Amino acid sequence: MIRVAVVGVNHIGKIHCRAYKQHPDTELVAVCDLIAERAEAAGLEHGVPFYTDLRELLAAESVDMVAVATAGVEKGSHHFEPAVIAIEAGKDVLVEKPISNRIEEARSMVALAREKGIRLACNLNHRFTPAAYKAKELIEQGKLGSMLYMNMRLTISNRQEDTEWLHMRALHPHSIDVMRYFAGDVKRVQAFMTKAPGRNSWSTVSVNMEFDSGAVGHLTGSYDASMRHPIEFCEAAGTTGRIVIDNVYESMTYYPHQSDELTVLRNPLFGGMQGFDDTFKHRINRFIEQIKRGATPEDIEASGSDALAAQEVIEAAIRSHQSGGIPVEVPTSP
């Protein structure tokens, strides 16, 4: 049984708590939040001890894994401290995205986990769906041939205005991770951004990409779209075929170039994913599965290193936009 503590028990933290309560191989043993009333409410709801200090929690409770579901500025400024405390204590860590909105902190967190030999994962949950698994399987089987291009669109409604870079740093760890999952590392980017009427943040973006493989790609993202319609479209194409994933999990279609016969995987009405929140369960289940079988830190899917790589692309895109759309090289993580 894997004993889990959840840090940060607001909206996303509540999803984590329920997941660990329901999973047959995990036990929720404690919760922690800087807001005492919130920590107490979660503790009473789940019948576990509650804390406002993670160090006190780890000193008092037997914990194997820490889920960091805090938020902060740009959805990530509160992640670094609890993640570092947990890593220093030798615990497996699953941190919400972005791994940090500050690239120096993200680099430091990943370096510390590597130094300590700790399994550090990030909740990059958009890749954890049957549709994405099937697409990855077909790509690894060579069904696309040599990758040529990778297109992604991720658009939701979010009127929040933390900073002018909130949209890029808070939302697009997801889209860029999916692009990297299918097409590999990104070599350089060229970005253009705009502000919707009445907004102070760069709420809609267009990012051109060149991958290390030589493939090219494009990301369209927006915080100005309706949540009533599909939020995500993903397309990967190569010399022998093309794959399309609709709305994160609804369907995956493989189009072979030289055949009229398609391969289609659809989310079933019964027994399939019931909604977007199920992606959290799929992602958490995979990390638990990897911990159980003793996966090495290097083998963790959607790892801290993957999250850092996505943030490096985001920061390069921001620099490109600031420079008037000049292409910018993406730093390679050590």
C-alpha positions as CSV (number, residue, x, y, z in Angstrom):
1,M,0.0,0.0,0.0
2,I,1.4,3.4,-1.0
3,R,0.8,6.0,1.6
4,V,0.0,9.4,0.1
5,A,-0.1,13.0,1.5
6,V,-1.8,15.8,-0.5
7,V,-0.5,19.3,-0.2
8,G,-2.9,22.0,-1.4
9,V,-6.6,20.9,-1.0
10,N,-8.5,23.4,-3.1
11,H,-10.3,22.3,-6.3
12,I,-7.5,20.2,-7.9
13,G,-6.3,18.9,-4.5
14,K,-9.8,17.6,-3.8
15,I,-9.6,15.6,-7.1
16,H,-6.3,14.2,-5.9
17,C,-7.7,13.3,-2.5
18,R,-10.6,11.4,-4.0
19,A,-8.4,9.6,-6.4
20,Y,-6.1,8.3,-3.6
21,K,-9.1,7.3,-1.4
22,Q,-10.5,5.3,-4.2
23,H,-7.4,3.6,-5.6
24,P,-6.9,0.0,-4.3
25,D,-3.2,0.4,-3.9
26,T,-3.0,3.8,-2.2
27,E,-4.0,5.2,1.2
28,L,-4.6,8.9,1.8
29,V,-2.8,9.4,5.2
30,A,-2.8,13.2,5.6
31,V,-3.5,16.6,4.0
32,C,-1.8,19.9,4.2
33,D,-2.8,23.4,3.2
34,L,-1.5,26.9,4.1
35,I,-5.1,27.9,4.9
36,A,-5.9,26.2,8.2
37,E,-9.7,26.1,7.6
38,R,-9.2,24.4,4.2
39,A,-6.8,21.9,5.6
40,E,-9.2,21.1,8.5
41,A,-12.2,20.7,6.2
42,A,-10.3,18.2,4.0
43,G,-9.0,16.3,6.9
44,L,-12.4,16.0,8.5
45,E,-14.0,15.0,5.1
46,H,-11.5,12.2,4.5
47,G,-10.9,11.2,8.2
48,V,-7.1,11.9,8.1
49,P,-4.8,14.2,10.0
50,F,-4.4,17.8,8.7
51,Y,-1.5,20.2,8.7
52,T,-0.5,23.6,7.6
53,D,3.2,22.7,7.5
54,L,4.5,20.0,5.3
55,R,7.7,19.5,7.4
56,E,5.5,18.8,10.4
57,L,3.4,16.4,8.4
58,L,6.4,14.4,7.2
59,A,7.9,14.3,10.7
60,A,4.6,12.9,12.2
61,E,3.2,10.7,9.4
62,S,4.5,7.7,7.5
63,V,4.4,8.8,3.9
64,D,5.6,7.2,0.6
65,M,4.4,9.8,-1.9
66,V,3.5,13.5,-1.8
67,A,1.0,15.0,-4.3
68,V,1.7,18.8,-4.7
69,A,-1.6,20.3,-5.8
70,T,-0.9,23.9,-4.8
71,A,-1.5,26.8,-7.1
72,G,-0.2,30.4,-6.9
73,V,0.6,33.0,-9.5
74,E,0.3,31.6,-13.0
75,K,-1.0,28.4,-11.4
76,G,2.5,27.4,-10.4
77,S,4.3,29.7,-8.0
78,H,3.5,27.6,-4.9
79,H,4.8,24.3,-6.2
80,F,8.5,24.7,-5.6
81,E,8.8,24.8,-1.8
82,P,6.6,21.7,-1.0
83,A,8.1,19.7,-3.8
84,V,11.6,20.4,-2.6
85,I,10.7,19.6,1.0
86,A,9.2,16.2,-0.2
87,I,12.2,15.4,-2.5
88,E,14.7,16.2,0.3
89,A,12.7,13.9,2.6
90,G,13.1,11.1,0.0
91,K,9.5,10.9,-1.1
92,D,8.1,10.2,-4.5
93,V,6.4,13.4,-5.8
94,L,3.6,14.1,-8.3
95,V,3.4,17.9,-8.9
96,E,0.7,19.8,-10.7
97,K,1.5,21.7,-13.8
98,P,3.3,23.9,-14.5
99,I,6.1,22.3,-12.6
100,S,6.9,26.0,-11.7
101,N,6.1,29.2,-13.5
102,R,9.7,30.3,-12.8
103,I,12.0,28.4,-15.1
104,E,15.0,28.6,-12.6
105,E,12.9,26.9,-10.0
106,A,11.8,24.2,-12.4
107,R,15.4,23.5,-13.4
108,S,16.4,23.4,-9.7
109,M,13.6,21.0,-8.8
110,V,14.4,18.6,-11.6
111,A,18.2,18.7,-10.8
112,L,17.5,18.0,-7.1
113,A,15.3,15.0,-7.9
114,R,17.9,13.7,-10.2
115,E,20.6,14.1,-7.6
116,K,18.5,12.4,-4.9
117,G,17.3,9.6,-7.2
118,I,13.7,10.5,-6.6
119,R,10.7,9.8,-8.8
120,L,9.4,13.2,-9.8
121,A,6.3,13.2,-12.0
122,C,4.0,16.0,-13.3
123,N,0.3,16.0,-13.8
124,L,0.5,16.4,-17.6
125,N,-2.8,14.5,-17.8
126,H,-3.7,15.2,-21.5
127,R,-1.5,12.4,-22.7
128,F,-3.1,9.8,-20.4
129,T,-6.1,8.8,-22.4
130,P,-6.8,5.6,-24.5
131,A,-6.8,7.8,-27.6
132,A,-3.3,9.1,-26.9
133,Y,-2.0,5.6,-26.0
134,K,-3.3,4.2,-29.3
135,A,-1.8,7.1,-31.2
136,K,1.6,6.6,-29.5
137,E,1.4,2.8,-30.2
138,L,0.8,3.4,-33.9
139,I,3.7,6.0,-34.1
140,E,6.1,3.6,-32.4
141,Q,5.0,0.8,-34.9
142,G,6.1,3.1,-37.7
143,K,2.6,3.7,-39.1
144,L,3.3,7.3,-39.8
145,G,6.7,6.7,-41.4
146,S,9.1,9.7,-40.8
147,M,7.3,12.4,-38.9
148,L,6.7,15.5,-41.0
149,Y,4.4,17.8,-39.0
150,M,2.6,18.1,-35.6
151,N,-0.3,20.5,-35.1
152,M,-2.0,21.2,-31.8
153,R,-4.9,23.4,-30.8
154,L,-5.9,24.0,-27.1
155,T,-8.6,26.6,-26.4
156,I,-10.6,27.2,-23.3
157,S,-12.4,30.1,-21.6
158,N,-10.4,31.7,-18.7
159,R,-10.9,35.3,-17.8
160,Q,-8.2,35.3,-15.1
161,E,-5.5,37.9,-15.5
162,D,-2.7,37.0,-13.1
163,T,0.1,38.3,-15.4
164,E,0.4,38.9,-19.1
165,W,1.9,35.4,-19.5
166,L,-0.7,33.4,-17.5
167,H,-2.1,31.8,-20.6
168,M,1.2,30.5,-21.9
169,R,2.6,29.3,-18.5
170,A,-0.5,27.8,-17.0
171,L,-2.2,26.2,-20.0
172,H,0.4,25.1,-22.5
173,P,2.5,22.7,-20.5
174,H,-0.4,20.4,-21.5
175,S,-0.3,21.1,-25.3
176,I,3.5,21.2,-25.6
177,D,3.8,18.0,-23.6
178,V,1.4,16.2,-26.0
179,M,3.4,17.5,-29.0
180,R,6.7,16.3,-27.5
181,Y,5.1,13.0,-26.6
182,F,4.4,12.3,-30.2
183,A,7.1,14.3,-32.1
184,G,10.1,14.5,-29.7
185,D,12.1,17.5,-28.4
186,V,11.5,21.0,-29.8
187,K,14.6,22.7,-31.3
188,R,13.3,26.2,-31.8
189,V,10.2,28.3,-31.8
190,Q,8.7,31.4,-33.3
191,A,5.7,33.0,-31.5
192,F,3.1,35.6,-32.1
193,M,0.5,36.6,-29.5
194,T,-2.5,38.9,-29.2
195,K,-4.7,40.3,-26.5
196,A,-8.5,40.0,-26.9
197,P,-10.5,43.2,-26.4
198,G,-10.5,44.3,-22.8
199,R,-7.7,42.0,-21.8
200,N,-4.3,42.7,-20.3
201,S,-2.7,39.3,-20.9
202,W,-1.5,37.7,-24.1
203,S,-4.6,35.5,-24.2
204,T,-4.3,34.0,-27.7
205,V,-1.1,32.7,-29.2
206,S,0.4,31.2,-32.4
207,V,3.6,29.3,-32.0
208,N,5.6,27.7,-34.9
209,M,8.0,24.9,-34.0
210,E,10.9,23.0,-35.4
211,F,11.6,19.6,-33.8
212,D,15.0,18.0,-33.3
213,S,13.9,15.4,-35.9
214,G,13.5,18.0,-38.5
215,A,9.7,17.8,-38.4
216,V,7.8,21.1,-38.1
217,G,4.7,22.0,-36.0
218,H,2.3,24.6,-34.9
219,L,0.4,25.4,-31.7
220,T,-2.7,27.6,-31.6
221,G,-3.9,28.4,-28.0
222,S,-6.5,30.7,-26.5
223,Y,-8.1,31.6,-23.2
224,D,-10.8,33.4,-25.2
225,A,-12.8,30.4,-26.5
226,S,-16.0,28.8,-25.3
227,M,-16.0,25.8,-23.0
228,R,-19.2,24.6,-24.8
229,H,-17.2,23.2,-27.8
230,P,-14.2,20.8,-28.2
231,I,-11.2,22.3,-26.4
232,E,-8.4,20.3,-28.1
233,F,-7.3,19.0,-31.5
234,C,-4.1,17.1,-32.1
235,E,-2.7,16.0,-35.5
236,A,0.5,14.2,-36.3
237,A,1.5,13.3,-39.8
238,G,4.4,11.5,-41.5
239,T,5.4,10.1,-44.8
240,T,3.0,7.1,-44.6
241,G,0.1,8.2,-42.5
242,R,-1.7,10.8,-40.3
243,I,-3.3,10.6,-36.8
244,V,-6.0,12.9,-35.4
245,I,-7.1,13.0,-31.8
246,D,-10.4,14.8,-31.2
247,N,-11.1,16.7,-27.9
248,V,-8.4,15.0,-25.7
249,Y,-10.1,11.6,-25.4
250,E,-13.2,11.4,-27.6
251,S,-11.6,9.6,-30.6
252,M,-8.4,8.8,-32.4
253,T,-8.3,8.2,-36.2
254,Y,-5.4,6.9,-38.2
255,Y,-5.4,7.8,-41.9
256,P,-2.9,5.6,-43.9
257,H,-1.8,7.5,-47.0
258,Q,-2.2,4.6,-49.4
259,S,-5.4,3.0,-48.1
260,D,-9.1,3.9,-47.7
261,E,-9.3,1.7,-44.5
262,L,-9.1,3.8,-41.4
263,T,-8.2,2.8,-37.8
264,V,-10.7,4.4,-35.4
265,L,-10.7,4.3,-31.6
266,R,-13.8,5.9,-30.0
267,N,-14.5,6.5,-26.4
268,P,-17.5,4.3,-25.6
269,L,-20.6,5.6,-24.0
270,F,-20.5,2.9,-21.3
271,G,-17.3,1.8,-19.8
272,G,-15.2,4.7,-21.3
273,M,-14.1,8.0,-19.9
274,Q,-17.1,9.9,-18.5
275,G,-15.5,13.3,-18.8
276,F,-12.3,15.4,-18.7
277,D,-11.8,14.8,-15.0
278,D,-11.1,11.2,-15.7
279,T,-7.8,12.2,-17.2
280,F,-6.6,13.0,-13.7
281,K,-7.5,9.4,-12.6
282,H,-5.7,7.9,-15.6
283,R,-2.6,10.0,-14.9
284,I,-2.5,9.2,-11.2
285,N,-3.1,5.5,-11.8
286,R,-0.1,5.4,-14.2
287,F,2.2,7.0,-11.7
288,I,1.0,4.6,-8.9
289,E,1.5,1.6,-11.3
290,Q,5.1,2.8,-12.0
291,I,5.9,3.2,-8.3
292,K,4.5,-0.3,-7.6
293,R,6.7,-2.0,-10.2
294,G,9.8,-0.1,-9.1
295,A,10.3,2.1,-12.2
296,T,13.4,4.1,-12.1
297,P,13.2,8.0,-12.0
298,E,14.3,8.0,-15.6
299,D,11.5,5.8,-16.7
300,I,8.7,7.8,-15.2
301,E,6.1,9.0,-17.8
302,A,5.4,12.7,-17.9
303,S,8.3,13.2,-15.6
304,G,9.6,16.3,-14.0
305,S,12.1,16.4,-16.9
306,D,9.3,16.3,-19.4
307,A,7.5,19.1,-17.5
308,L,10.7,21.2,-17.5
309,A,11.2,20.6,-21.3
310,A,7.7,21.9,-21.9
311,Q,8.4,25.0,-19.7
312,E,11.6,25.6,-21.7
313,V,9.6,25.7,-24.9
314,I,7.1,28.1,-23.3
315,E,9.9,30.5,-22.1
316,A,11.5,30.4,-25.5
317,A,8.1,31.3,-27.1
318,I,7.7,34.2,-24.7
319,R,11.2,35.5,-25.7
320,S,10.3,35.1,-29.4
321,H,7.2,37.2,-29.0
322,Q,9.1,39.8,-26.9
323,S,11.6,40.1,-29.8
324,G,9.0,40.6,-32.5
325,G,8.6,37.0,-33.6
326,I,12.3,36.2,-34.1
327,P,12.9,32.4,-33.9
328,V,14.4,31.4,-30.6
329,E,16.4,28.2,-29.8
330,V,15.0,26.1,-27.0
331,P,17.6,25.3,-24.3
332,T,18.5,21.6,-23.9
333,S,18.1,20.3,-20.4
334,P,21.2,18.7,-19.0
